[in-house]
Amino acid sequence: MTTDEQRIRALIERWVAAVHNGDLDGVLADHADDIVMFDVPPPYEGVRGREAYRRVWPDFFEWQRQGASFEIDTLDVTAGDDVAFAHALLRCGTPKDFTDNPDNRLRLTLGLRKVNGHWVVTHEHHSFPLT
């Protein structure tokens, strides 16, 4: 694994921990001002820009406080000189969700670029498979 891949893996692990802990500043860290996110809930056209991205998290944190998990199951990173992508499967759900469907995983894809020597997330995509 390259140094950049290790740095990106650490960035994603910090982001997942921040999401799990309901730490909005931590969630926003390492995200570009022009972030584009396609999420499970609407809007269908996605969320564009850091301020719009900031606004989606409080409802998720509230749901998560009711006992939901958010943790990495698998994570793969590929990094070039100034762009990278990562894909992961996450355990994201309530205990009932996993009782009903133990194999269900949130799919995560991230696009990153290196800005002044620092990796930032520019694209984020979350999805669940239709069952």
C-alpha positions as CSV (number, residue, x, y, z in Angstrom):
1,M,0.0,0.0,0.0
2,T,1.4,3.4,-1.0
3,T,1.7,6.3,1.5
4,D,-1.1,8.2,-0.3
5,E,-3.4,5.1,0.0
6,Q,-2.5,4.9,3.7
7,R,-3.3,8.6,4.2
8,I,-6.7,8.2,2.4
9,R,-7.5,5.1,4.4
10,A,-6.8,7.1,7.6
11,L,-9.0,10.0,6.3
12,I,-11.9,7.7,5.6
13,E,-11.5,6.0,9.0
14,R,-11.5,9.4,10.7
15,W,-14.7,10.3,8.7
16,V,-16.5,7.1,9.7
17,A,-15.6,7.6,13.4
18,A,-16.9,11.2,13.2
19,V,-20.1,10.0,11.6
20,H,-20.5,7.3,14.3
21,N,-19.8,9.9,17.0
22,G,-22.2,12.5,15.6
23,D,-19.2,14.9,15.2
24,L,-20.3,17.3,12.4
25,D,-17.0,19.2,12.3
26,G,-15.2,15.9,11.9
27,V,-17.6,14.8,9.2
28,L,-16.9,18.0,7.3
29,A,-13.1,17.9,7.7
30,D,-11.3,16.8,4.5
31,H,-14.3,17.6,2.3
32,A,-14.0,20.0,-0.6
33,D,-16.1,23.2,-0.7
34,D,-17.6,21.9,-4.0
35,I,-18.4,18.4,-2.7
36,V,-21.1,16.5,-4.6
37,M,-22.9,13.8,-2.7
38,F,-25.5,11.3,-3.9
39,D,-27.2,9.8,-0.9
40,V,-29.8,7.2,-0.1
41,P,-32.5,9.7,0.7
42,P,-33.6,12.5,-1.7
43,P,-32.9,14.9,-3.2
44,Y,-32.4,12.7,-6.3
45,E,-30.1,15.3,-7.9
46,G,-27.7,15.0,-5.0
47,V,-26.3,17.5,-2.6
48,R,-23.9,20.1,-3.9
49,G,-21.6,22.2,-1.9
50,R,-20.2,22.1,1.6
51,E,-23.1,24.0,3.2
52,A,-25.7,21.7,1.7
53,Y,-23.6,18.7,2.7
54,R,-23.5,20.1,6.3
55,R,-27.3,20.3,6.4
56,V,-28.0,16.6,5.7
57,W,-26.2,15.2,8.7
58,P,-28.3,16.2,11.7
59,D,-31.2,14.0,10.7
60,F,-28.8,11.1,10.2
61,F,-27.2,11.7,13.6
62,E,-30.7,11.7,15.2
63,W,-31.5,8.3,13.6
64,Q,-28.2,6.9,14.6
65,R,-28.7,8.0,18.3
66,Q,-31.6,5.5,18.3
67,G,-29.1,2.6,18.2
68,A,-27.9,2.4,14.6
69,S,-24.4,1.5,13.7
70,F,-22.0,3.0,11.1
71,E,-18.8,1.0,10.7
72,I,-16.5,-0.1,8.0
73,D,-16.7,-3.7,6.9
74,T,-14.4,-3.5,3.9
75,L,-12.4,-0.6,2.4
76,D,-10.3,-0.4,-0.8
77,V,-8.3,2.6,-1.9
78,T,-6.6,3.4,-5.2
79,A,-4.5,6.6,-5.4
80,G,-2.8,8.3,-8.3
81,D,-0.6,11.4,-8.0
82,D,-3.5,13.9,-7.6
83,V,-6.7,11.9,-7.8
84,A,-8.0,8.8,-6.0
85,F,-11.0,6.8,-5.4
86,A,-12.1,4.5,-2.6
87,H,-15.0,2.0,-2.2
88,A,-16.3,0.4,0.9
89,L,-19.0,-1.6,2.4
90,L,-20.3,-0.4,5.8
91,R,-22.6,-1.8,8.4
92,C,-25.2,0.9,8.6
93,G,-28.4,0.1,10.3
94,T,-30.3,-0.7,13.4
95,P,-30.2,-4.0,15.3
96,K,-33.6,-4.8,13.7
97,D,-32.2,-4.1,10.2
98,F,-29.5,-6.7,10.8
99,T,-31.8,-9.2,12.3
100,D,-34.0,-8.9,9.2
101,N,-31.1,-8.8,6.8
102,P,-27.8,-9.7,8.4
103,D,-25.8,-9.3,5.1
104,N,-27.1,-5.8,4.2
105,R,-24.3,-3.3,3.7
106,L,-24.2,0.4,2.8
107,R,-22.1,0.9,-0.4
108,L,-19.8,3.9,-0.3
109,T,-17.8,5.3,-3.1
110,L,-15.5,8.4,-2.7
111,G,-13.6,10.5,-5.2
112,L,-10.7,12.5,-3.9
113,R,-8.2,15.0,-5.2
114,K,-5.0,16.2,-3.8
115,V,-5.0,20.0,-3.1
116,N,-1.7,21.5,-1.9
117,G,-0.5,18.1,-0.8
118,H,-3.7,17.3,1.2
119,W,-6.4,14.8,0.1
120,V,-10.0,16.1,0.1
121,V,-13.2,14.3,-0.8
122,T,-14.9,15.8,-3.8
123,H,-17.5,13.2,-4.5
124,E,-19.4,10.9,-2.1
125,H,-22.0,8.3,-3.1
126,H,-24.0,6.1,-0.7
127,S,-26.4,3.4,-1.7
128,F,-28.1,0.2,-0.6
129,P,-28.9,-2.6,-3.0
130,L,-32.6,-3.1,-3.8
131,T,-33.7,-6.3,-2.4
